[in-house]
Amino acid sequence: MPKKIASGVLVAALALVGCSSAPKPQNQVGEVQITRNAQGEAQTAQFSPLPLDCSNPLRCPTLGLAWTAEKPKQALLTVGFARGQHAPVEMIEFDARPYGPMRVRSLAAEQPQPNQVVFQVPIETLERLALSRGALVRVHSAGHVLEESFLTGEKASPAANAVKRWLQQIYKGTDKEQALGLKGIFMDQTYQHDHSYRPDR
């Protein structure tokens, strides 16, 4: 299933790129699959849906992302559940300190997987998640709201780790990598929250 989901999200992402140029073959960096041009600039970046920090694994939402350099200010956010059948997701909300709730409800044109929903999300929303000191995710589905942890000051979910690595790969070698506090945080495969970092500095 993860391979099918990964290919579905990547197909949707590459559809945004078009046929004007062919990027180099994919490289895997942690959870993130990245392609770069001859100058080393990111052309596509994606990761398969990964879980939040959930108390109940049977109802645990998952998040995946895909991005292309052709549309640098937006990404495709895939939302689903780790196990079992669930009602379709209607909206997702990130409650990230100090920014407050950020709602995502705009559906992408392509919906490649029947058990997943793909939304269009501004990359600025994901940048705020990277800067946040803590974030909850609320998944709205069939009139119900499921709230789970994205990251806290003590612990980051697999999805939160992947979002940070995904942004780091997109912005690698640019001023944004430094501005978002992403430079050098992945010395190993796991991100640990830095209590000394404050986004208002």
N, C-alpha and C positions, 0 to 999 in steps of 0.2 A: 504493500500500500504506500509506504513513504516514497518509493521510486515513482509510482504512478502520479502521486500528488506533485512531486518535484517536477516531473516532465510537464504536467498540465500547467503549472504556474509559469514554468520557463517558456512554454509555447506561447502563453498569453503575453509574457513580457517581450519575447522576441518579435511578436506580431507588431508591437509598437515601434520596433527598430526599423523594420522594412528591409529592403534588399540593397540599399545603397552601399553598404560596406560590410565585409565579413570580419567579425572580431576573431582574435586568436582563440585557440581551444580553451576550454574551461580549466580553471585552477580551483582546487578545494582549499579553503582556509578555515579551519574549524568547521562550523556548520554551513558556512557560506560558500556558494559557487560563484566565481567571479571571472569575467572575461575582460581583457585589457587590449588596447590598440598597441601599435608599435612604439608609441611614446610612453606607454605604461599607464595611460589614463583609463579609468574604469569605463566599460561600455555596457555591461549588464552585471547585476548582482542579485542573487536570490537565495533563500533558504526554505526548506520544507517546513510545514507547520510543526511547531514545538509547543509543549504544554506550559500553562501558567503554573504558579505555585498553588496547587489545589488540595483541599482537605479530603475531597471525595474524587478518586481517580475515575470513577464511572461517569461523572458529569464534568470532567475537566476540559475547558475550552483550549483550543490550540490556535496559534497565530503563525502565519508564514508571510514572507514578503518577496516581491519582485520589483526590479527597477531597471530602467534603461537610460542611457545618456541622451537619447532622443527626446525624452520628456523628463528632464532632471528635477523638476519641482513637484513631481507626483510619483506615487508608487502604487502597486497592487497589493492589497492586504487580504490574505486568505484566512477565513475564520471557520472553524469547525469544532469537533469534539474528538478527544483521544479514543473513546470507545463507544460502541453502540449507536443506535439510531436516535436522532434528536430532531425536533422541529427546526425548520430553517431559521437561521439567524437574520433578524431584521435590522439590527443596529448594534454597534459596539461603541462604548464610551470609555475613554481613558480619564481617570481622575488623578492628575499628576500634580504634586506639590512643586512649586508654588503657583502653577498655572490654572488650576481648577479644571472642571470637566471639559473634555474635547470630544465631540460626537462625530462619528463616522457612519454615514448612512447612504452615500452615493454608490450605487452598484456599478461595477465594471461591465463593459459591453460583453465580454466573454466570461462564461461560467463553465469552466471545463470539467469540474467534478460534481457529481450529483449530491454528495454529502458535504460539500464545502460551499461557502459563499465568498465571492471575491468583491471587495470594495475598492474604490479609488480613494486614496488618502493623500493629503498634502505632505510632502516630506518634512515641512516645518513641524507638523504634529509629532513626527517620529524624532526629530531633533530635540523637541521639548521633553520627550520621554527620556532621551539620553541624558539631559541636564537635570532631570527631576531628582528630588531627594527621597521620593517614594511615590508609588503609583498603584492604584487599583484599576481593575478592568471590569466593566459591567457589560455583560452580553445579554441583549434583549432578544427573546425568542418566544413566539406564540403567547405573548402577553405576560411572560415571566421574565424576571431579571436575575441573572446569576452573577454574583460578585466574587471575584477571586483576586489574589495578589499578583501583581506584575513584578514589583521589587519593593523592598523596604530598606531601611538603613542597615539591616542585619543580613538580609538574604535576597538574592536575585533569582527569578525563575529561569528555566532554560530558554523561554521565549525572550526574556529581557537580555540575557547574555547574547543571544543571536542578533537582536536588534542593534546592540552596541557594536558588535563585530561587523555587521552588515554596513552600518554607517561608517565605521572606520575604514573599511575596504573601499567604499565609494569615495571618501574624502582623503584617502591616503596621500601624503605628500603635499596637501593643500593647507591653507590657513584654517579651514574649517575643522580639520582633524585636531588641531591644537585648541581652537575656540570651544569645541564641544567636549574637551577633556578626554579625548579618545587616544591621544598619542601615547604609546607605550603601556597601555593598560593591559594588553594581552601578552604578557610574557610567557604565560602558559595557556592552556585551553579553557580556563575558567575565569570569568570576571568576578572579582570580589569588590564590593562597594567601598569606595574610599570616603571615610567619614570627614576627612579634612577638606574635600572639594565642595565649594559652594558656587552655584551658578550665577550669583549676583556679584561675584568679584570681578 
